[in-house]
Amino acid sequence: MFGPQGPSVRELAVQALSSVEHGYDLLAPKFDHTPFRTPDAVLESVAKALAPLGPFDDGLDLCCGTGAGVETLTGLCRRRVTGVDFSAGMLNVARHRGRPAGGPEVAWVRGDARALPLRAAFDLVVSFGAFGHFLPRELPGLFAQVHSVLRPGGRFAFPVLAPPRPTEAGFWMLLGFDAVMRARNALWRPPFVMYYRAFRLGGVLRELEHTGFTVSLLALPAFGRRADGSPRARLVVARRAQPAAGSVNS
């Protein structure tokens, strides 16, 4: 599961008994050698789906980690790309990633996604694999923050995978992982919030619409379809409304 360059069992244990922020600070130097890093196939599929919706000037990668999503945004945005994360260790790795010359300007910001230290300056916000770190009750505030940093007409996009069914081994693996995390958080402080089954698409879509987004779902064809014909992976695209003609944008 973890290559020879990835973390040891001891290192993972220390990280799991830390806070989310400190755990990722510790994991940062080896994060790209773990399964937690978003696969290139997902990043490439998202970029392909978003390209026809552009062009975009300024993009934001929410909970950017070591910067893989920022690299994706540099191929979609013309002017500036920003990565924001609350882990100083992850941002330090991201800053030292090699990038080709040219393309948009890249900036890194340390901040909490629940209280973004940014203004409404983005046409596109993306996020990859971070939502398990937010409890369901935190989603309204999180989506409100994203809404606040988007320009009118801007889009918030993130991929979602179809959940495994009870007949599949993955269902029980995720169920077991969440159960272990809940037991850990009941017995140990500080908590480490990471739940794979708490981010339910139906509830997420309702919260996005309640926040003021217009939401659409795009299939990601590279991942195929399930036996019932539904996509194995979708891209959620939530659009902030444009002001009505003749109105003053506040």
HELIX and SHEET records of a PDB file:
HELIX    1   1 VAL A    9  ALA A   16  1                                   8    
HELIX    2   2 VAL A   20  LEU A   27  1                                   8    
HELIX    3   3 ALA A   28  HIS A   33  5                                   6    
HELIX    4   4 ASP A   40  LEU A   50  1                                  11    
HELIX    5   5 ALA A   51  LEU A   53  5                                   3    
HELIX    6   6 ALA A   68  THR A   74  1                                   7    
HELIX    7   7 ALA A   88  ARG A   95  1                                   8    
HELIX    8   8 PHE A  131  HIS A  133  5                                   3    
HELIX    9   9 PRO A  136  GLU A  138  5                                   3    
HELIX   10  10 LEU A  139  VAL A  149  1                                  11    
HELIX   11  11 ALA A  169  LEU A  187  1                                  19    
HELIX   12  12 LEU A  201  THR A  211  1                                  11    
HELIX   13  13 PRO A  221  PHE A  223  5                                   3    
SHEET    1   A 7 GLU A 105  ARG A 110  0                                        
SHEET    2   A 7 CYS A  77  ASP A  85  1                                        
SHEET    3   A 7 PHE A  56  LEU A  62  1                                        
SHEET    4   A 7 PHE A 122  SER A 127  1                                        
SHEET    5   A 7 LEU A 150  LEU A 161  1                                        
SHEET    6   A 7 ALA A 233  ARG A 240 -1                                        
SHEET    7   A 7 PHE A 213  ALA A 219 -1                                        
END                                                                             
